[in-house]
Amino acid sequence: MDIAKRCEHNPLLSPKNLKAGIEGMEITCLLNPGVFKYQGKTWLLLRVAERPVQQKGIISFPIYDEEGKVKIMSFAEDDPRLDASDPRVIGYQGKNYLTTMSYLRLVSSTDGIHFQDEPDYPPIFGKGKLEAFGIEDCRVATTSEGFYLTFTEVSSVAVGVGLMHTNDWKSFNRYGMIFPPHNKDCALFEEKINDMYYAFHRPSSPELGGNYIWLAESPDRKHWGNHQCVATTREGMWDCARVGAGAPPIKTEAGWLEIYHGADFNHRYCLGALLLDLNDPSKVLARSEEPIMEPIALYEQTGFFGNVVFTNGHLVEGDTITMYYGASDEVICRAELSIKEILKTLNVTAQ
């Protein structure tokens, strides 16, 4: 049951609309932006994935070296030690590499549809050993203390969650990794609950458990504890393989509303909703049985990695959620959802 109203201008942004930010590279994908309002405009913090222009018979991809400079790795396509079956990951002699390097980049709009580069606001690149493969999928929490950014740090040794803070989008305080490997899909609540900060995160355990949504609390947004699992995968359903939180949850009269992504074993990504208790967000009040958004548009079905709708950013005004999302791991799109309609699909009546 898809209840999303897609923008007629979709896709809003594709790789051809921007120039590469790393010298000698080309943009392969635009993915999953964080979203916020600033200086009267709508801003997207895009994940931009770049790689070298590919030569025939050779697969090339970038990493950061120990000095923080971009280094190009190249392998022959017919090398028997190479596994290039996944367009996102390269396997070589027991080690995995990403086929692209991601960083974060700001674009802005006065109408929420037509976006442009912001040259006065520099891109945010990976920094240090734990971000040697780049940084990805940033969520932006707008708070009374400024903007808090949670994002995925990627390297050969780890995938974990990093934290940054800014007030002006030009200078950033980096706090390092706040959720250790293997972890991603971290979304901060934008206000305290009972004098504590809360966040969703997604630890992964291939041996025991799975890719589930967890909740944690913190006195300062840097040190997290009291971890509790709030949503698991569901056998035989649209979210049977993995689930993960999207943008910061929305406070409604009925509870905290979280739009999350779920995937099946064919890697088809859809969106659903969780409703959590206002005073105790570890209590799940309701959950989508069917997706509220599925990859049904052509631009959601074909691309760098097809059959994907994935969001970690939105704006809320009254009953309307204006959601920005990545489609097919390649282009950026917009859709609107009604909070009341979502709650009706959950069979929940606002108190």
TAZI-V168777 format. One line per field, one symbol per residue. burial: I if it has 24 or more other ideal C-beta (glycine too) atoms within 12 Angstrom, else O. A space follows every 50 residues. Layout:
# TAZI-V168777
burial = ???
This chain:
# TAZI-V168777
burial = OIIIOIIOOIIIIIIOOIOIIIOOIIIIIIIIIIIIIIOOOIIIIIIIII IIOOOOOOIIIIIIOOOOOIOIIOIOOOOOOIOIOOIIOIOOOOOIIIII IIIIIIIIIOOIIOIOOIOOIOIIIIIIOIIIIIIIIIIIIIOOOOIIII IIIIIIOIIIIIIIIIOOIOOIOIIOIIIOIIIIIIIIIIIOIOOIIIII IIIIOOOOOIIIIIIIIIOOIIOIOOOIOIIIIOOOOIIOIIIIIIIIII IIOIIIIIIIIIIIOOOIIIIIIIIIIIOOIIOIIIIIOOIIIIIOIOII OOIIIOIIIIIIIIIIOOOOIIIIIIIIIIIIIIIIIIIOIIIOIIOIOO O
